[in-house]
Amino acid sequence: MDLLVVLICLSCLVLLFLWKGSHGKGKLPPGPTPIPIIGNLLQINTANISRSMSMLAKEYGPVFTVYLGMKPTVVLHGYEAVKEALIDRAEEFAGRGVFPVLDRVFQGLGIIFSNGECWKETRRFSLTVLRNMGMGKKTIEDRIQEEAMCLVEELKKTNANPCDPSSLLSYVPCNVICSIIFQNRFEYSDLKFQALVKYFHENLRIVSTPWIQLCNAFPVLRYLPGCHNELFNNIATQKQFILEKVREHQASLDLNNPRDYIDYFLIKMEKEKYNEKSEFTLDNLIISVWDLFTAGTETTSTTIRYGLLLLLKHPEVAAKVREEIERVVGRNRSPCMQDRSLMPYTDAVVHEIQRFIDLVPVNLPHEVTKNVKFRDYFIPKGTNIMTSLTSVLHDDKEFPNPEKFDLGHFLDANGNFRKSDHFMPFSAGKRVCAGEGLARMELFLTLSHILQQFTLKPLVDPKDIDTAPVVNGLGSVPPFYELCFIPA
């Protein structure tokens, strides 16, 4: 009986705490009533949070509150709400929300998971260096073309036999970002390089599992056995690899002649070595390089891998892309970015792949940087914000039949490419992906090179190909598949 009384009292205290959080200084947006301790987790499918948010939005509207554990998260659903927050009120919604599993690893450093001055200075510095290293210029386009041709040669070695393309498709974006960070590329046969790429795949799969969503809601779970420990080990190995590269750079550094991102950062560290508040430290360098590595490799390679699966499912689309490449580029030269304006169908395919796969369904968590009044609701400073990119990319008013892979979403009646403000696979606002321009270039050039040189042959009837993600959490992970690359 005493235990029952304690539990009842505890529940009342928790409910009082939640009520105060909603009404103490104002009113949080409405939402489902939370259960003490666990919040709304019984009403949310952790295997597909995006779908759960869409269901809740039908009942509570485009702005609502859910409790993932004991802390409130304000959900923004639909283009208007997401745009109003991330673009129209970008500064107020520019904070990075808590992601306990990874916050423990990165401790507020780097580009992705940092906040305040650390984030502002590190991001500003990184964007400047990326531009200095050629991002958005012809020099980086040349690197992508060279790497895409290396990929083509590697695919020819499969001799049209069935193969799993996962690793090979990762080598292009990984080597491109390596050339920016380390000034060198790796041979595809390099075992360290292969292991590095494997960790990227595993990390995306792990952070997208229901278990990680639970660990984020209840950080104490990280002390139990689980796949989060595999994630920690993978990241520790990657950080050790980066540290070794940094040590090599320190030994050969020329302060007047920076070669790559690491050199620029080390020179900045040297200039600020007497500034006790400097954000440019060795720890921040390692995390920043990891951020660039991850963002520059896994998202792009997964998009290409998912894209090839969709082209296997829709061979008529792949055939039209090849026809356009043949007409505009021919066989005697490599596709280049100048070709894109003359290839509206291919451009539409690249955009529709990104829209359809919805790679990061609920975006990384944001956080309001101060007390905010938003649509007559009060959102306290530090509140986590979940922005549903699914609701934007799959808006049925902008994209009729959004669950269907349809090139009409980006082509007008005359076959011209049609832009859309709803195209937000890289997020938007202050936290938009720093490498968006690089990723767009890599997607167009890599897919164009592959389809210029090969016909894609599935191992099963296209109608039997399942394109549903095997995991749908932080990321949408495509199912395993094999195909044959038939030389054109």
C-alpha positions, 0 to 999 in steps of 0.5 A: 500500500505504501508503494502505491501511495508513493507511485500516486504521489510521484505521478501527481508531481510529474503531471503538475510539472508538465502542467506548469511547463505548459501554463506557467509562463504561457501556453504551449501548443496543444497535443496528446495528454502525456503519461507520467514519466513516459510522456506520449511514447505509447502514442508514437511509433518509434519505428516510424516517428514521421508517420506518427507525427502526421497522424497527430497533426490531423487531430491537433493541427500544424503546430502541436506538442508531444512529450518524448519522455518528460520533456516537451517537443513542439512539432511543426507540420506542413510547409507553412509552419516549417517555413515560418519557423526556419526561414521567416524566423530563422534566428529564433529557431536556429538552436540545435536541440538535444540529441542525448545519444550523440550529445554525449559523444560530441559535447557541444562541439563541431558544426552539426551539434553545437550551439551559440558562439561555438556553432556560429564561429565554426560554421562560418569558418568552415563555409569560408574554407569550403569555398576556398577549397573550391566548393561551388566552383569548377575545381570541385566539379572537376574532382567529382567528375574524376571520381565519378569516372573512377567509379565507372571503371570500378563498376566495369570490373563487375563484368555485368555480374550481380553486385551490391553497390552500397560501398562503391557508391559511397566512395565518390562523395567520400573521396571528394570530401577527403580531398577537401579535408585531407588533400588526398583521395583513397584507392578503393582497395584501401582497407582503412578507407573501406572500413571508414565507409562501412562505419558511415553506413552502420551509423546511419542505420543505428541512429535510425533504429527505434532503440536510439529514439528510446535512448534519446527519450530516456538517456539513462538507457545508454548505460544498458547493452544495446546498439548505441554501444556499437555506434559509440565504438564506430565513432571512436574509431573514426575519431582516432582515424581523424586524429592520426591525420591531424597529427600528420598535418601538424608534423608537416604544417606550413603556416603560409601555405594551407593545403586543406581544411585541417591545415586551415583549422590548425593555422587558426588554432595557432593564431588564437592559441593565447585566446582562452575562449577560442573555439578553435581547439583540437577537440573541436577540429576532430568533431568538425572533421567528423561532421564534414565527413558524415554529412559529405559522405553518407547522405549523398551516397544513400541518396544515390543508392536509393535512387538506383533502386527507384530506377530499377523499379521504374526502368522507363524512367532510366531509359528516358534519362539515358536518351537525354544524356545521349542527346545532350552529352553523347558518349565522347565526353563526361557530363558536366554541370553546364549540361543540367540546364539542357537536361530537365528530365534528368534534373527532375529525376534527381529532385524526385529521388530526393523528394520521394525517399525523404532521407531525413523525415523529421530533421535533426532537432532544432531549439528556440534560442529565446522565449518565442510567441508562435501562432498565439502559443508560448514556446520557452527558450531551450524547447526542442523543435521537431520539423517534419520535412516529410510533411513538406516533401510529401505535401499533396497540394504541391505534389499530387500523389506524393507517395508515388514516384512521379516526374510530373512533380518537377516537370511542367506540361512542356517538359521544362524543369519546375522549381518548388519552394517545398523542396527542402531535403537539406532543411532550410534556414540557418541550419540548412546543410552546409554542403548542399551545393556540393551534394547537388553537384555530386548527385547530378554528376554521379547519376549522369556518369552511371547512366551514360555508361550502363544499363541497370538490370534488376535481378527480379521483376521490377514490379516485385521490387520493394522500395520501402525503407527498412528503417525509418527514424532519423534517416530512411535507410533503403533495403538491401539489393543487388543489380547488374551494371550492363555496359552501354 
